[in-house]
């Protein structure tokens, strides 16, 4: 396995466990502050650090890659380090938003059971979960 593949696999596993913890936090008030610290700050920040490292390691590996056109983005993501960095971006951002949904939902008195589909949709489809809540 290459370096980006190891990071991809590890981050995906951590994200899955962290999302399960986020759902559990809806029903575990005692542990909620610690879980939200992990899901809203610690894990997304860790993914951000790995993101920066991957971008640095893959910088220049995809000549012609960039963000100016769909072709440039396709070229950029042909590099495994850049593709894994992009994946980490999604994982970090969606987890941050999921924590926001949980926090805001509970603060507004939304039934916990109704927050679960919002979190699930955010985990799988990103912005759609936020649109629901």
NULONU-239794 format. One record per residue (C-alpha): residue in three letters; x negated, z negated, y negated. Coordinates in pm, 1 decimal, always signed. Layout:
<atom ala, <X, Z, Y>>;
...
//
This chain:
<atom unk, <+0.0, +0.0, +0.0>>;
<atom unk, <-125.8, +80.9, -348.2>>;
<atom unk, <-146.4, -166.6, -634.0>>;
<atom unk, <+173.4, -33.1, -802.4>>;
<atom unk, <+357.7, -38.3, -468.2>>;
<atom unk, <+266.3, -403.9, -412.6>>;
<atom unk, <+383.0, -494.1, -761.2>>;
<atom unk, <+703.6, -292.6, -713.3>>;
<atom unk, <+781.3, -465.4, -383.6>>;
<atom unk, <+697.6, -814.1, -508.6>>;
<atom unk, <+889.5, -773.8, -834.7>>;
<atom unk, <+1194.8, -635.5, -655.5>>;
<atom unk, <+1197.6, -934.2, -419.9>>;
<atom unk, <+1151.0, -1182.3, -703.1>>;
<atom unk, <+1428.4, -1011.9, -900.9>>;
<atom unk, <+1671.5, -1029.5, -607.9>>;
<atom unk, <+1604.0, -1400.0, -555.0>>;
<atom unk, <+1625.5, -1466.9, -927.0>>;
<atom unk, <+1962.2, -1292.3, -951.8>>;
<atom unk, <+2091.3, -1504.5, -664.1>>;
<atom unk, <+1969.8, -1812.1, -852.4>>;
<atom unk, <+2147.8, -1691.5, -1164.1>>;
<atom unk, <+2477.1, -1663.0, -974.7>>;
<atom unk, <+2417.9, -2007.2, -821.7>>;
<atom unk, <+2357.4, -2148.7, -1171.5>>;
<atom unk, <+2721.7, -2084.7, -1251.3>>;
<atom unk, <+2810.5, -2357.9, -1002.0>>;
<atom unk, <+2506.7, -2587.5, -1032.8>>;
<atom unk, <+2518.7, -2743.7, -1378.7>>;
<atom unk, <+2238.8, -2987.0, -1294.3>>;
<atom unk, <+1991.4, -2705.8, -1229.4>>;
<atom unk, <+2131.0, -2456.8, -1481.0>>;
<atom unk, <+1881.5, -2522.8, -1764.1>>;
<atom unk, <+1586.4, -2469.9, -1529.5>>;
<atom unk, <+1737.1, -2162.0, -1369.0>>;
<atom unk, <+1817.4, -2011.1, -1708.3>>;
<atom unk, <+1464.5, -2084.9, -1826.8>>;
<atom unk, <+1336.3, -1889.4, -1526.9>>;
<atom unk, <+1590.0, -1605.2, -1545.8>>;
<atom unk, <+1599.2, -1571.3, -1922.7>>;
<atom unk, <+1234.7, -1625.9, -2015.9>>;
<atom unk, <+977.0, -1692.8, -1742.4>>;
<atom unk, <+1051.8, -1408.4, -1498.8>>;
<atom unk, <+1125.0, -1144.8, -1767.3>>;
<atom unk, <+802.9, -1246.4, -1947.7>>;
<atom unk, <+608.6, -1222.3, -1621.2>>;
<atom unk, <+751.2, -876.4, -1562.0>>;
<atom unk, <+656.7, -783.8, -1920.2>>;
<atom unk, <+296.4, -889.6, -1859.9>>;
<atom unk, <+283.5, -686.4, -1538.8>>;
<atom unk, <+440.7, -397.0, -1730.7>>;
<atom unk, <+161.8, -406.2, -1988.7>>;
<atom unk, <-105.2, -423.3, -1717.8>>;
<atom unk, <+45.9, -127.9, -1531.5>>;
<atom unk, <+67.8, +81.1, -1846.7>>;
<atom unk, <-293.9, +1.5, -1926.9>>;
<atom unk, <-407.1, +89.4, -1574.8>>;
<atom unk, <-214.6, +416.9, -1567.6>>;
<atom unk, <-281.2, +521.6, -1926.7>>;
<atom unk, <-383.3, +884.4, -1940.5>>;
<atom unk, <-324.4, +940.5, -1568.2>>;
<atom unk, <-37.5, +1180.2, -1638.6>>;
<atom unk, <-160.2, +1440.9, -1887.8>>;
<atom unk, <+135.1, +1579.4, -2077.0>>;
<atom unk, <+343.6, +1269.6, -2014.1>>;
<atom unk, <+524.8, +1097.7, -2296.9>>;
<atom unk, <+865.3, +1021.9, -2444.3>>;
<atom unk, <+922.4, +1333.3, -2656.8>>;
<atom unk, <+1125.2, +1528.3, -2401.8>>;
<atom unk, <+1275.4, +1488.5, -2057.0>>;
<atom unk, <+988.2, +1697.4, -1919.8>>;
<atom unk, <+732.1, +1459.9, -2070.9>>;
<atom unk, <+913.7, +1158.1, -1928.6>>;
<atom unk, <+926.3, +1327.0, -1585.9>>;
<atom unk, <+552.9, +1392.4, -1605.9>>;
<atom unk, <+483.6, +1036.9, -1721.2>>;
<atom unk, <+678.1, +887.7, -1431.4>>;
<atom unk, <+498.9, +1107.0, -1178.7>>;
<atom unk, <+228.8, +837.7, -1197.8>>;
<atom unk, <+309.7, +537.2, -974.8>>;
<atom unk, <+176.2, +284.5, -1225.5>>;
<atom unk, <+399.7, +423.2, -1502.7>>;
<atom unk, <+698.0, +447.6, -1268.0>>;
<atom unk, <+651.1, +86.2, -1155.9>>;
<atom unk, <+615.4, -19.1, -1520.8>>;
<atom unk, <+947.3, +151.3, -1591.9>>;
<atom unk, <+1106.0, -32.4, -1299.4>>;
<atom unk, <+974.8, -364.6, -1431.4>>;
<atom unk, <+1123.8, -279.7, -1769.4>>;
<atom unk, <+1467.7, -244.0, -1609.1>>;
<atom unk, <+1428.0, -558.7, -1401.0>>;
<atom unk, <+1317.2, -770.8, -1697.4>>;
<atom unk, <+1576.5, -643.5, -1940.1>>;
<atom unk, <+1870.9, -660.0, -1699.5>>;
<atom unk, <+1777.7, -1013.0, -1592.3>>;
<atom unk, <+1754.1, -1122.4, -1954.3>>;
<atom unk, <+2097.1, -969.4, -2022.8>>;
<atom unk, <+2239.0, -1129.6, -1706.2>>;
<atom unk, <+2126.8, -1470.6, -1827.8>>;
<atom unk, <+2285.7, -1398.2, -2164.2>>;
<atom unk, <+2613.7, -1305.6, -1991.3>>;
<atom unk, <+2611.5, -1626.5, -1785.8>>;
<atom unk, <+2529.2, -1846.3, -2084.4>>;
<atom unk, <+2778.6, -1683.1, -2318.1>>;
<atom unk, <+3049.6, -1666.8, -2053.7>>;
<atom unk, <+3026.9, -2036.0, -1970.1>>;
<atom unk, <+3005.8, -2128.6, -2339.5>>;
<atom unk, <+3329.6, -1935.2, -2400.9>>;
<atom unk, <+3504.4, -2091.2, -2101.3>>;
<atom unk, <+3517.8, -1779.0, -1885.4>>;
<atom unk, <+3598.1, -1870.2, -1525.5>>;
<atom unk, <+3280.4, -1873.4, -1319.1>>;
<atom unk, <+3429.7, -1654.8, -1049.9>>;
<atom unk, <+3499.3, -1386.6, -1313.0>>;
<atom unk, <+3136.4, -1388.7, -1426.1>>;
<atom unk, <+3008.7, -1295.0, -1080.7>>;
<atom unk, <+3127.0, -929.1, -1098.3>>;
<atom unk, <+2974.8, -904.2, -1447.6>>;
<atom unk, <+2640.9, -1024.2, -1313.0>>;
<atom unk, <+2662.9, -799.3, -1008.0>>;
<atom unk, <+2734.6, -494.0, -1223.0>>;
<atom unk, <+2450.4, -584.7, -1458.3>>;
<atom unk, <+2213.4, -622.1, -1162.7>>;
<atom unk, <+2311.3, -285.2, -1017.5>>;
<atom unk, <+2413.7, -76.7, -1319.4>>;
<atom unk, <+2266.9, -255.4, -1623.2>>;
<atom unk, <+2476.4, -211.1, -1936.6>>;
<atom unk, <+2808.5, -183.3, -1753.9>>;
<atom unk, <+2797.0, -553.2, -1666.7>>;
<atom unk, <+2757.4, -641.9, -2033.3>>;
<atom unk, <+3046.7, -413.3, -2124.0>>;
<atom unk, <+3273.6, -603.2, -1882.8>>;
<atom unk, <+3213.5, -940.5, -2043.7>>;
//
